[in-house]
Amino acid sequence: TVNGVLQNNNIGIEKCHPHPGSCNKNIKNLQKGPATTLIINIRDPVDRFVSAFWWRLAVLCSPGDKREHKINNVANNPFDKCKMSSGTEKQMLSETYRSDPNVLAEALCMDSPLHKNATEDYSEIEHTTPLSEWLQFLIKPEMIDKITDDGIQNFIALPLEKQGDNGDIIFEQHIQHLSFHLLQSRYGQEKAKDIIKQKPQDQDDGTKGKEIRIQQEHSSVRFHNLTNSTLPSVLSPLGECCLARHLQEDYRLIQAMIGDTGNERKIEGVEPLVGAHPVIRKACLWGNKEQQKLCQSDLRSMILRRAQYLDRSLGTCSKVINN
């Protein structure tokens, strides 16, 4: 989606997907140049896991699957195609965890006898790589030391978060603001406005842009119920708590991204990462003041939603949900 909208505005980017191992060249370029800007989508870590669980359950081939079996190019049309896998990921999702992300989430509880196996199984699910692993080159001291003055200068967060009473996701608004910000940074404000205005008319009405986004989107919600998977479940309070704690480093990283706003109350029980590269605190310092506040508000909302579970001083998850 991000790539499609930016290309629509004549902005080229290099993508990193679906795991950090595919991005070694990009990371080296961010450490020493010539790349100086990193754009990253930020979604609530718990929501991201649930979406990834459903997506892999939907897209991977099942025994006797009547869809066309493919190795690649499945994401845009899992109605008719499924992804072949030599591993046991599909079996693990559908049998070990009964096609229910909550079963895995509860198995991640520290006091669960299944904790060790669940932790290992979690890492086997594609698209669930924690944010802290994606950004380890900005977190681990030995990797931070490799960043030179010619390396990363700009860190741009694009939050995917629901806003307002209607629960609208304004992700596309973030992307449009980003397009203008990048064009303005390169060409100046007036020329950036001209470039935006000069888009072909069939794209201005939103029709073509919408078609591109539909082609590129591989949402678990969009495809889940049409690919022989069970209905999406809602995490139990216990599952939500244990999953949030399993992903605690991601929430600490998001807290660091909010930066020093001067008027934000500290979120109890969630401490930002210490020793991370300072560029992380610039995650929302792009665009105009309204955009910056919106970005910070989105990130803060993700943490507040899980804050009651992230405070380990309150005891185990079982104790927290029973109080």
C-alpha positions as CSV (number, residue, x, y, z in Angstrom):
1,T,0.0,0.0,0.0
2,V,2.7,2.5,1.0
3,N,4.8,1.6,-2.1
4,G,1.7,2.0,-4.4
5,V,0.8,5.4,-3.1
6,L,4.3,6.8,-3.1
7,Q,4.9,5.5,-6.7
8,N,1.6,7.2,-7.6
9,N,3.3,10.5,-6.4
10,N,6.5,9.7,-8.4
11,I,8.5,8.7,-5.3
12,G,10.6,5.5,-5.5
13,I,11.5,3.4,-2.4
14,E,13.3,0.1,-1.7
15,K,11.1,-2.3,0.1
16,C,12.1,-4.7,2.9
17,H,9.8,-7.7,3.2
18,P,8.9,-10.1,4.7
19,H,11.7,-10.6,7.3
20,P,14.9,-8.8,8.3
21,G,17.1,-11.5,6.7
22,S,16.0,-10.2,3.3
23,C,17.2,-6.7,4.1
24,N,20.9,-7.1,4.8
25,K,21.9,-4.8,1.9
26,N,19.4,-2.1,2.9
27,I,20.6,-2.2,6.5
28,K,24.2,-1.8,5.4
29,N,23.2,1.2,3.3
30,L,21.4,2.7,6.3
31,Q,24.5,2.1,8.5
32,K,27.1,3.7,6.2
33,G,25.1,5.4,3.4
34,P,24.0,6.2,0.8
35,A,20.5,5.5,2.3
36,T,19.6,8.1,5.0
37,T,15.9,7.6,5.5
38,L,13.9,4.7,6.9
39,I,10.1,4.5,6.6
40,I,8.4,1.8,8.7
41,N,4.8,0.8,9.3
42,I,3.9,0.6,12.9
43,R,0.9,-1.5,14.0
44,D,-0.1,-2.5,17.5
45,P,2.1,-5.6,18.1
46,V,-0.7,-7.8,19.5
47,D,-3.0,-6.9,16.6
48,R,-0.2,-7.5,14.1
49,F,0.4,-11.1,15.5
50,V,-3.3,-11.9,15.3
51,S,-3.5,-10.6,11.7
52,A,-0.4,-12.6,10.7
53,F,-1.8,-15.8,12.3
54,W,-5.0,-15.5,10.3
55,W,-3.1,-14.5,7.1
56,R,-0.8,-17.5,7.2
57,L,-3.7,-19.8,8.0
58,A,-5.5,-18.5,5.0
59,V,-2.7,-18.4,2.5
60,L,-0.9,-21.7,3.1
61,C,-2.1,-24.8,1.3
62,S,-4.0,-27.4,3.3
63,P,-4.1,-31.1,2.5
64,G,-6.6,-31.6,-0.3
65,D,-6.6,-27.8,-1.0
66,K,-8.4,-27.2,-4.4
67,R,-6.7,-23.9,-5.0
68,E,-3.8,-23.7,-7.4
69,H,-0.6,-24.6,-5.5
70,K,2.1,-22.0,-6.0
71,I,5.5,-21.2,-4.4
72,N,5.3,-17.4,-5.0
73,N,2.9,-14.7,-6.1
74,V,0.0,-15.8,-4.0
75,A,-0.6,-12.8,-1.8
76,N,-2.7,-10.9,-4.3
77,N,-5.1,-13.7,-4.9
78,P,-5.4,-16.3,-2.2
79,F,-9.0,-17.0,-3.3
80,D,-7.6,-19.1,-6.2
81,K,-4.0,-19.8,-5.1
82,C,-2.3,-21.1,-2.0
83,K,1.3,-21.1,-1.0
84,M,3.2,-24.3,-0.9
85,S,5.3,-24.8,2.2
86,S,7.9,-27.5,2.9
87,G,7.7,-26.8,6.6
88,T,5.1,-27.6,9.2
89,E,3.8,-24.1,9.7
90,K,0.3,-24.8,8.4
91,Q,0.0,-28.0,10.5
92,M,1.2,-26.2,13.6
93,L,-1.4,-23.4,13.1
94,S,-4.3,-25.6,12.3
95,E,-3.6,-28.6,14.6
96,T,-1.3,-27.6,17.5
97,Y,-3.2,-24.3,17.9
98,R,-6.5,-25.4,16.5
99,S,-6.7,-22.4,14.0
100,D,-7.1,-20.1,16.9
101,P,-4.5,-17.4,17.7
102,N,-5.8,-17.3,21.3
103,V,-4.6,-20.8,21.9
104,L,-1.0,-19.8,21.0
105,A,-1.4,-16.5,22.9
106,E,-2.3,-18.3,26.2
107,A,0.4,-20.9,25.7
108,L,2.9,-17.9,25.7
109,C,2.1,-17.3,29.4
110,M,5.2,-17.6,31.5
111,D,3.5,-20.1,33.9
112,S,2.1,-22.2,31.0
113,P,3.7,-25.7,30.7
114,L,3.6,-25.0,26.9
115,H,5.6,-21.7,27.1
116,K,8.9,-23.0,25.8
117,N,7.3,-24.7,22.7
118,A,5.0,-21.8,22.1
119,T,7.9,-19.3,22.1
120,E,9.6,-21.5,19.5
121,D,6.5,-21.9,17.4
122,Y,5.8,-18.2,17.4
123,S,9.1,-17.5,15.7
124,E,8.2,-20.0,12.9
125,I,5.1,-18.0,11.8
126,E,6.0,-15.7,8.9
127,H,5.0,-12.1,9.2
128,T,5.2,-12.2,13.1
129,T,8.8,-11.0,13.3
130,P,8.8,-8.5,16.3
131,L,9.4,-4.8,15.6
132,S,12.4,-5.0,17.9
133,E,14.0,-7.6,15.6
134,W,13.4,-5.5,12.5
135,L,15.1,-2.6,14.1
136,Q,17.9,-4.4,16.0
137,F,20.5,-2.4,14.0
138,L,19.2,0.7,15.9
139,I,18.9,-1.1,19.2
140,K,21.9,-3.4,19.7
141,P,25.0,-1.5,20.8
142,E,27.4,-3.5,18.6
143,M,25.2,-2.7,15.5
144,I,24.7,0.9,16.5
145,D,28.5,1.3,16.5
146,K,28.5,0.5,12.8
147,I,26.4,3.5,11.9
148,T,28.5,6.3,10.5
149,D,27.8,10.0,10.0
150,D,26.8,9.2,6.4
151,G,24.2,6.7,7.6
152,I,20.6,7.0,8.7
153,Q,19.4,10.5,9.5
154,N,15.6,10.2,9.2
155,F,13.3,7.7,10.8
156,I,9.7,8.0,9.8
157,A,6.9,6.0,11.5
158,L,3.6,5.4,9.7
159,P,1.1,4.2,12.4
160,L,-1.7,1.9,11.5
161,E,-4.1,2.8,14.3
162,K,-7.9,3.3,14.7
163,Q,-9.1,6.8,15.5
164,G,-12.3,8.4,16.5
165,D,-15.7,7.1,17.5
166,N,-16.1,5.2,14.2
167,G,-12.8,3.4,14.6
168,D,-11.6,4.8,11.3
169,I,-8.0,3.9,10.3
170,I,-6.3,7.0,8.9
171,F,-3.3,5.2,7.6
172,E,-3.8,6.6,4.1
173,Q,-3.8,10.1,5.5
174,H,-0.4,9.4,7.0
175,I,0.8,8.2,3.6
176,Q,-0.5,11.2,1.7
177,H,1.2,13.5,4.3
178,L,4.4,11.5,3.9
179,S,4.3,11.9,0.1
180,F,4.1,15.6,0.4
181,H,6.7,15.7,3.1
182,L,9.2,13.7,1.0
183,L,8.5,15.8,-2.1
184,Q,8.8,19.0,-0.1
185,S,12.1,17.9,1.4
186,R,13.6,17.3,-2.0
187,Y,12.0,20.0,-4.2
188,G,10.5,22.6,-1.8
189,Q,6.9,23.4,-0.9
190,E,5.7,25.0,-4.1
191,K,7.1,22.4,-6.5
192,A,5.8,19.6,-4.2
193,K,2.3,21.1,-4.5
194,D,2.7,21.2,-8.3
195,I,3.8,17.5,-8.5
196,I,0.8,16.4,-6.4
197,K,-1.5,18.5,-8.7
198,Q,0.0,17.1,-11.9
199,K,-1.1,13.5,-11.2
200,P,-3.3,12.1,-14.0
201,Q,-7.0,12.8,-13.7
202,D,-7.9,9.1,-13.5
203,Q,-5.8,8.9,-10.4
204,D,-7.1,12.1,-8.8
205,D,-10.6,10.7,-8.5
206,G,-9.2,7.9,-6.4
207,T,-10.5,5.1,-8.6
208,K,-7.1,3.9,-9.9
209,G,-5.4,4.4,-6.6
210,K,-8.0,2.3,-4.9
211,E,-7.6,-0.5,-7.5
212,I,-3.8,-0.5,-6.9
213,R,-4.3,-0.7,-3.1
214,I,-6.7,-3.6,-3.5
215,Q,-4.2,-5.5,-5.7
216,Q,-1.4,-4.9,-3.3
217,E,-3.2,-5.4,0.0
218,H,-3.0,-8.9,1.6
219,S,-5.2,-8.3,4.6
220,S,-6.0,-11.3,6.7
221,V,-9.5,-9.9,7.4
222,R,-10.1,-9.5,3.7
223,F,-9.3,-13.2,2.8
224,H,-9.7,-15.1,6.0
225,N,-13.3,-16.3,5.8
226,L,-13.1,-17.2,2.1
227,T,-10.2,-19.6,2.2
228,N,-11.6,-22.5,4.3
229,S,-10.4,-21.0,7.6
230,T,-12.4,-20.8,10.8
231,L,-13.9,-17.5,11.9
232,P,-11.6,-15.0,13.5
233,S,-11.5,-15.3,17.3
234,V,-11.1,-12.6,19.9
235,L,-8.2,-12.9,22.3
236,S,-9.2,-13.7,25.9
237,P,-7.9,-11.3,28.5
238,L,-5.3,-13.9,29.5
239,G,-4.2,-14.4,25.9
240,E,-4.0,-10.7,25.3
241,C,-1.9,-10.2,28.5
242,C,0.5,-13.0,27.8
243,L,1.0,-12.0,24.2
244,A,1.5,-8.4,25.1
245,R,4.2,-9.4,27.6
246,H,5.8,-11.6,25.0
247,L,6.1,-8.6,22.8
248,Q,7.0,-6.1,25.6
249,E,10.2,-5.0,23.8
250,D,8.1,-3.8,20.9
251,Y,5.9,-1.7,23.2
252,R,9.0,-0.2,24.8
253,L,10.4,0.6,21.4
254,I,7.1,2.3,20.4
255,Q,7.3,4.3,23.7
256,A,10.8,5.5,22.7
257,M,9.4,6.5,19.2
258,I,7.0,8.9,20.8
259,G,10.0,11.0,21.9
260,D,10.1,13.9,24.2
261,T,6.9,15.7,23.7
262,G,7.1,17.8,26.8
263,N,3.5,17.5,27.7
264,E,2.9,13.7,27.7
265,R,2.3,11.9,30.9
266,K,4.5,8.9,31.5
267,I,2.8,5.6,30.8
268,E,3.0,3.6,34.0
269,G,4.8,0.2,33.7
270,V,6.2,0.8,30.3
271,E,9.7,2.2,30.1
272,P,11.3,3.2,26.8
273,L,14.3,1.3,25.6
274,V,17.6,2.6,26.9
275,G,20.6,2.9,24.7
276,A,18.7,2.9,21.4
277,H,20.0,5.0,18.5
278,P,18.7,8.6,19.0
279,V,17.1,8.6,15.5
280,I,14.3,6.4,16.9
281,R,13.0,9.4,18.9
282,K,12.5,11.2,15.6
283,A,9.9,8.7,14.5
284,C,7.1,11.3,14.5
285,L,9.1,14.4,13.8
286,W,8.1,14.7,10.2
287,G,5.4,16.6,8.4
288,N,3.6,19.6,10.0
289,K,2.8,20.0,13.7
290,E,-0.7,18.4,13.3
291,Q,0.8,15.4,11.6
292,Q,3.4,15.0,14.3
293,K,0.8,15.1,17.1
294,L,-1.3,12.6,15.2
295,C,1.6,10.2,14.9
296,Q,2.5,10.5,18.6
297,S,-1.2,10.1,19.5
298,D,-1.5,6.9,17.4
299,L,1.7,5.4,18.9
300,R,0.6,6.3,22.5
301,S,-2.8,4.7,21.9
302,M,-1.2,1.4,21.0
303,I,0.7,1.4,24.4
304,L,-2.2,2.6,26.5
305,R,-4.4,-0.2,25.1
306,R,-2.1,-2.8,26.6
307,A,-0.6,-0.8,29.5
308,Q,-2.5,-2.7,32.3
309,Y,-0.9,-6.0,31.0
310,L,2.6,-4.7,30.4
311,D,3.2,-3.6,34.1
312,R,4.9,-6.7,35.5
313,S,4.9,-5.3,39.0
314,L,1.2,-6.2,39.1
315,G,2.1,-9.9,39.1
316,T,1.4,-12.7,36.6
317,C,-1.2,-12.3,33.9
318,S,-3.5,-14.7,35.8
319,K,-3.3,-12.4,38.8
320,V,-3.8,-9.3,36.8
321,I,-7.0,-10.5,35.0
322,N,-8.5,-11.8,38.2
323,N,-8.0,-8.6,40.2
